[in-house]
Amino acid sequence: MKFKLPNTYVLLAALLVLIAASTWIVPGGRFETELVNGKQVIKAGSFHLVEARPQGLVALLTAPIKGFVEASLIIGFVLIVGGAFSVLQRTEAIDALIKSVARAHGRSALVRALVIPVFVTLFSLGGATFGMAEEAIPFVLIFIPLALALRLDTLTGVAIPFVGSQVGFATAFLNPFNVGVAQGIAGVPLFSGLGYRALCWAIATGLTIAFLLWWAARIRRQPELSPTFALDQERRKTLDLASFEQFAGMTGRHRAVLWLFAATLGVMIIGVVKFGWYIEEIAALFLVMAIAVGVLARLSADDFMAAFLQGARDLVGTALVIALAKATVILMRDGQIIDSLLNALAPLVASSTPVLAAQKMFAIQSVINFFIHSGTGQAALTMPLMAPLADLVGITRQTAVLAFQFGELTTPVIPTSGITVGVLALSGVPFGTWFRWMLPLQAVYLVMALALLAVPALMHWQ
């Protein structure tokens, strides 16, 4: 019988039951805190036992609704931003940008040489700014024939949109769904540390491009080396590039929408850095962007609302994950076992150097990513523990957020990820074939993550 891991909601529900039961076993405990630079920070060595407060059936059953209440700001933010990006996608401006570049591949040697760098960068930017993840799945159907037309293979066609968007998501610098939520929970300024995160994104994206260019050169010389060679041969018999050639090109409205989107990101950066904007202001900004995009694209009121509601509807599952994750924190907090768990976790993460502590935290987040795939939900679940744990082990909360992000680098090779399984099912590539092909790149990501975590740990990055 084949083992199948339960979905995220079942896992979180089971975790709630486990935590409620733990409050009857784990002794209550508390750390003393002190005010440092305007922020409450745990005092190392101040842990002491307090009276336990076991959480019963009523507390267990009411925890999810309390989770909705306490996480309402984040949930509202996610739904509004999701709706705004759905309106942006309804204009087809992003699709038009990709198709216009794809159409040019047969007309210019320079474009053919730049196909991999340009498209990987575009998809990575999507992951880094508006959390592109599931949205990359349909593009696999465009890039497989494009890759085959360029004498590449199916694996390259899958990797450009899929790995490109995932590496951007894992090293994001403006993604409200993982960086924004994690920083908000950790108590650090929203989108602070932008410069170093942008550097991490550039390095990760550059390494991905370099790997795909190396593979492309190898496959062009010896196509039979590709694990999907037989599949590629069959697909080439029915290859049709008409969808690229018949594309009429970007319209003035498409360009205007894209410029408006870029301007929105610029305003967000200025607002966060100069005026200290937080979740409310950023949600309002994206709501304004959605309305402006709808006007520019001449969407009817019905079309606008249908797109907005669809985007919000698509993230209702994420909202439920956030609420359930918050419920776990509520049970631990009311049972007074959070500090007890922190005290137990600290020796596992603590090290003689802050570098190793940060790297151990990354390892823990990578394991958690195998079970919980929602970046927002994972932030809501882990950051209430990881942020104060960072105080205990001598690294900054900003570094803890980066370690959380890097845990997402394993998503392209974990069979429990719906995105990974969906992409591979759509492309017809067996998981084992994909896993073996991705291993060298995953090793590169591992070394990169460990190295990039060392710098902020040593510099005490704030």
C-alpha positions in Angstrom: 0.0 0.0 0.0 1.4 3.4 -1.1 1.9 5.9 1.7 0.2 9.2 1.2 0.9 12.2 3.5 -2.2 13.9 4.8 -2.9 17.4 3.4 -2.0 20.6 5.2 -5.4 21.0 6.9 -5.4 17.5 8.3 -1.8 17.9 9.5 -2.6 21.2 11.3 -5.8 19.7 12.8 -3.7 16.8 14.1 -1.1 19.3 15.4 -3.8 21.2 17.3 -4.9 17.9 19.0 -1.3 17.1 19.8 -0.6 20.6 21.3 -3.8 20.4 23.4 -2.7 17.1 24.8 0.8 18.4 25.4 -0.5 21.1 27.7 -1.5 18.3 30.1 2.1 16.9 30.0 4.5 19.8 29.3 5.2 21.9 32.4 4.3 25.6 32.2 7.2 27.9 31.9 8.1 31.5 31.3 11.1 33.7 30.2 11.6 37.2 31.6 11.9 39.8 28.9 13.6 43.2 28.6 13.2 46.2 26.3 16.0 46.4 23.7 15.8 49.1 21.0 12.1 49.5 21.6 11.4 45.7 21.3 10.7 43.1 24.0 13.5 40.6 23.9 13.9 37.4 25.9 16.5 37.4 28.6 18.7 34.4 28.3 18.9 32.2 31.4 15.7 33.6 32.9 13.5 30.6 32.2 11.4 29.4 35.2 8.5 27.1 35.8 5.0 28.5 36.3 1.6 26.9 36.9 0.4 24.8 33.9 -2.9 25.5 32.3 -4.1 22.4 30.5 -6.3 23.0 27.5 -9.4 20.9 27.3 -11.9 20.0 24.5 -13.7 23.4 24.6 -10.4 25.2 24.2 -9.4 22.9 21.4 -12.7 23.5 19.5 -12.7 27.3 19.9 -9.0 27.7 19.0 -9.6 27.9 15.2 -12.2 30.7 15.4 -9.9 32.6 17.9 -7.2 32.0 15.3 -9.3 33.8 12.7 -9.9 36.7 15.1 -6.2 37.2 16.1 -4.9 36.7 12.6 -7.7 38.8 11.0 -5.3 41.6 9.8 -3.0 39.1 8.0 -5.9 37.1 6.6 -7.6 40.3 5.3 -4.3 41.4 3.8 -3.8 38.1 2.0 -7.3 38.1 0.5 -7.1 41.7 -0.7 -3.7 41.3 -2.3 -4.7 38.0 -3.8 -7.8 39.7 -5.4 -5.6 42.6 -6.7 -3.2 40.2 -8.4 -6.1 38.3 -9.9 -7.3 41.5 -11.5 -3.8 42.1 -12.9 -3.8 38.6 -14.4 -7.3 39.1 -15.9 -5.8 41.8 -18.1 -3.4 39.2 -19.6 -0.6 41.8 -19.6 1.9 39.4 -18.0 0.9 36.6 -20.4 1.4 39.1 -23.3 4.9 40.1 -22.1 6.0 36.4 -22.0 4.4 35.6 -25.4 5.9 38.6 -27.1 9.4 37.6 -26.0 8.7 33.9 -26.9 7.6 34.9 -30.4 10.9 36.7 -31.0 12.9 33.5 -30.4 12.8 32.4 -34.0 13.7 35.8 -35.4 16.8 36.8 -33.5 19.9 34.8 -32.5 20.4 37.2 -29.6 16.9 36.5 -28.3 17.5 32.8 -28.6 20.6 33.2 -26.5 18.7 35.2 -23.9 15.6 33.1 -23.7 16.8 31.2 -20.5 18.2 34.2 -18.7 15.3 36.5 -19.5 12.5 34.1 -18.7 14.0 32.7 -15.6 14.6 36.3 -14.4 11.0 37.2 -15.2 9.5 34.2 -13.4 11.9 34.7 -10.4 10.8 38.3 -10.2 7.2 37.1 -10.1 8.0 34.8 -7.1 10.0 37.5 -5.4 7.5 40.3 -5.7 3.9 38.9 -5.8 4.5 35.4 -4.7 4.1 33.6 -8.1 3.9 29.9 -7.4 0.8 28.0 -8.6 0.4 30.7 -11.3 3.5 29.3 -13.0 1.9 25.8 -13.6 0.0 26.7 -16.9 3.2 28.2 -18.4 4.7 24.8 -18.5 2.5 24.1 -21.5 4.0 27.1 -23.3 7.6 26.5 -22.4 7.9 22.8 -23.2 7.2 23.3 -26.9 9.4 26.4 -26.9 12.3 24.5 -25.3 11.9 21.7 -27.8 11.9 24.2 -30.7 15.2 25.5 -29.4 16.7 22.0 -29.5 16.4 21.7 -25.7 14.4 19.2 -23.7 11.2 18.9 -21.7 13.1 19.3 -18.4 14.3 22.7 -19.4 10.8 23.7 -20.5 9.5 22.7 -17.1 12.4 24.3 -15.1 12.2 27.8 -16.7 8.8 28.7 -15.2 8.6 26.3 -12.3 12.1 26.5 -10.8 12.4 30.1 -11.8 9.3 31.1 -9.8 10.1 28.8 -6.9 13.7 30.2 -6.4 12.3 33.7 -6.6 9.7 32.8 -3.9 12.3 31.3 -1.6 14.6 34.3 -1.9 11.9 37.0 -2.1 12.5 40.6 -1.2 9.0 42.1 -1.7 6.7 39.1 -1.5 3.9 40.0 0.9 2.8 36.4 1.3 6.0 35.1 2.9 8.4 37.9 3.7 5.7 40.4 4.7 3.8 38.0 6.9 6.9 36.5 8.5 8.4 39.9 9.3 5.1 41.1 10.7 4.9 38.2 13.1 8.6 38.4 14.0 8.2 42.1 15.0 10.7 43.5 12.5 9.9 46.4 10.2 7.9 45.3 7.1 10.2 44.6 4.1 13.3 45.8 6.0 16.6 44.2 5.0 15.6 44.7 1.3 19.1 45.2 0.1 20.6 41.9 1.4 17.5 40.0 0.3 17.7 41.5 -3.2 21.4 40.3 -3.3 20.3 36.8 -2.2 17.6 36.8 -4.9 20.2 37.9 -7.6 22.7 35.2 -6.5 20.0 32.4 -6.4 18.5 33.5 -9.8 22.0 33.7 -11.3 23.0 30.2 -10.1 19.7 28.9 -11.6 20.3 30.5 -14.9 23.9 29.2 -15.0 22.8 25.7 -14.3 20.1 25.8 -17.0 22.6 27.3 -19.5 25.1 24.6 -18.8 22.4 21.9 -19.2 21.2 23.6 -22.4 24.7 23.6 -23.9 25.1 19.9 -23.0 21.8 18.8 -24.5 22.3 20.7 -27.7 25.6 18.8 -28.2 24.2 15.4 -27.1 20.4 15.3 -27.0 20.4 11.7 -26.1 21.8 12.6 -22.7 18.5 14.0 -21.6 16.5 11.7 -19.3 13.4 12.7 -21.3 15.0 12.1 -24.7 12.4 9.5 -25.8 9.5 11.7 -24.7 11.1 14.7 -26.5 11.3 12.8 -29.7 7.6 11.9 -29.6 6.6 15.5 -28.8 8.7 17.0 -31.6 6.6 15.0 -34.2 3.6 17.1 -33.3 5.4 20.3 -32.4 3.4 23.4 -33.2 4.8 26.9 -32.7 1.7 28.6 -34.1 0.7 29.9 -30.7 3.8 32.0 -30.6 3.8 33.1 -34.3 0.2 34.1 -34.3 0.4 36.2 -31.2 -0.3 39.8 -32.3 2.0 41.4 -29.7 1.6 43.6 -26.7 -1.0 46.3 -26.9 -0.7 49.8 -25.4 -3.0 48.7 -22.6 -0.8 45.8 -21.7 2.2 48.1 -21.5 0.3 50.6 -19.4 -0.8 47.9 -17.0 2.7 46.6 -16.6 4.1 50.1 -16.0 1.4 50.7 -13.4 2.3 47.4 -11.7 6.0 48.4 -11.6 5.0 51.9 -10.2 3.0 50.2 -7.5 6.0 48.2 -6.4 8.1 51.4 -6.4 5.6 53.2 -4.3 5.4 50.3 -1.9 9.2 50.3 -1.4 9.2 54.1 -0.8 6.2 53.8 1.6 7.8 51.0 3.6 11.3 52.5 3.8 10.5 56.2 4.2 7.1 56.3 5.8 7.0 53.0 7.8 4.0 51.6 6.0 2.6 48.4 7.4 0.0 45.8 6.4 -2.9 48.2 6.3 -1.2 50.7 4.0 0.2 48.1 1.6 -3.2 46.4 1.3 -4.8 49.8 0.5 -2.1 50.4 -2.1 -2.8 47.1 -3.9 -6.5 47.8 -3.7 -5.9 51.1 -5.5 -3.7 49.3 -8.0 -6.4 46.8 -8.7 -9.0 49.6 -9.4 -6.5 51.5 -11.6 -5.7 48.4 -13.5 -9.3 47.7 -14.1 -9.9 51.2 -15.4 -6.8 51.0 -17.7 -7.8 47.6 -19.1 -11.4 48.8 -19.4 -12.8 45.9 -17.4 -16.5 46.1 -16.7 -17.6 46.3 -13.1 -18.8 42.8 -13.3 -15.5 41.5 -14.8 -13.5 43.4 -12.2 -15.4 42.0 -9.3 -15.4 38.5 -10.7 -11.6 38.7 -11.1 -11.1 40.2 -7.6 -13.4 37.7 -5.9 -11.8 34.8 -7.8 -8.4 35.9 -6.5 -9.6 36.2 -3.0 -11.5 32.9 -3.3 -8.3 31.1 -4.4 -6.7 32.2 -1.2 -9.5 31.2 1.2 -7.6 27.9 1.8 -4.5 29.9 2.7 -6.6 32.0 5.1 -7.8 28.8 6.8 -4.2 27.6 7.1 -3.2 30.9 8.7 -6.1 30.7 11.1 -5.3 27.1 12.1 -1.6 27.9 12.4 -2.5 30.9 14.7 -4.8 28.5 16.7 -1.7 26.3 17.5 0.0 29.4 18.9 -3.1 30.3 20.9 -3.3 26.8 22.5 0.4 26.9 23.4 0.1 30.5 24.8 -3.0 29.8 26.9 -1.5 26.5 28.1 1.7 28.5 29.0 4.0 26.0 27.2 5.5 28.3 24.5 8.4 29.3 26.6 8.9 25.7 27.8 9.1 24.6 24.1 11.5 27.5 23.4 13.7 26.4 26.3 13.7 22.8 24.9 14.4 23.9 21.3 17.2 26.3 22.2 19.9 23.6 22.8 19.0 22.1 19.3 19.6 25.3 17.5 22.2 27.0 19.8 25.8 26.7 18.8 29.2 28.1 19.6 28.8 30.5 16.7 25.8 32.4 15.5 26.5 31.1 12.0 25.8 27.5 12.9 22.7 28.5 14.9 21.3 30.2 11.8 22.1 27.2 9.6 20.4 24.8 12.0 17.3 27.0 12.0 17.4 26.7 8.2 17.6 22.9 8.5 14.5 22.9 10.8 12.5 25.1 8.4 13.5 22.8 5.4 12.0 19.8 7.3 8.9 21.7 8.2 8.5 22.7 4.5 8.1 19.0 3.7 4.8 19.0 5.6 3.5 22.6 5.4 3.8 24.2 1.9 1.9 27.4 2.2 4.5 30.1 2.7 2.0 32.3 4.6 0.8 29.4 6.7 4.3 28.2 7.4 5.2 31.8 8.6 2.2 31.9 10.8 3.0 28.5 12.3 6.8 28.8 12.8 7.7 32.5 13.3 6.0 32.8 16.7 8.5 30.2 17.9 11.5 31.0 15.7 11.5 34.7 16.3 12.0 34.5 20.1 14.2 31.5 19.6 16.5 33.7 17.6 16.8 36.0 20.6 17.9 33.0 22.7 20.5 31.6 20.4 22.2 34.9 19.5 21.0 35.7 16.0 18.6 38.4 14.9 15.0 38.0 14.0 15.8 39.3 10.6 18.1 36.4 10.1 15.5 34.0 11.4 13.1 35.3 8.7 15.7 34.6 6.0 16.3 31.1 7.3 12.5 30.6 7.1 12.5 31.8 3.5 15.4 29.5 2.5 13.5 26.5 3.7 11.3 26.9 0.6 14.3 26.1 -1.6 13.4 22.4 -1.2 9.9 22.8 -2.7 10.9 21.7 -6.3 11.9 18.2 -5.1 9.4 17.3 -2.4 6.6 15.0 -3.4 4.2 16.4 -0.9 4.0 19.8 -2.7 0.9 20.2 -4.7 2.7 22.6 -7.1 5.5 20.1 -7.8 3.2 17.2 -8.3 0.9 19.4 -10.5 3.7 20.6 -12.7 5.1 17.1 -13.2 1.7 15.6 -14.0 1.1 18.3 -16.6 4.5 17.8 -18.2 4.4 14.0 -18.1 7.8 13.8 -16.3 8.0 11.1 -13.6 8.9 12.4 -10.2 12.0 10.1 -9.9 13.4 11.4 -13.2 12.8 15.0 -12.1 14.3 14.4 -8.7 17.5 12.9 -10.0 17.9 15.8 -12.5 17.3 18.4 -9.8 19.7 17.0 -7.3 22.9 18.9 -8.5 21.0 22.2 -8.5 19.5 21.4 -5.0 23.1 20.8 -3.8 24.0 24.2 -5.2 21.0 25.8 -3.4 22.1 24.1 -0.1 25.6 25.4 -0.2 24.3 28.9 -1.3 21.8 29.0 1.6 24.4 28.0 4.2 26.8 30.7 2.9 24.3 33.4 2.6 23.1 32.8 6.2 26.6 33.1 7.5 26.9 36.8 6.5 23.9 38.2 8.4 24.7 35.9 11.4 28.2 37.3 11.7 27.1 40.9 11.0 24.2 40.7 13.5 21.9 41.8 10.6 19.0 44.0 11.8 
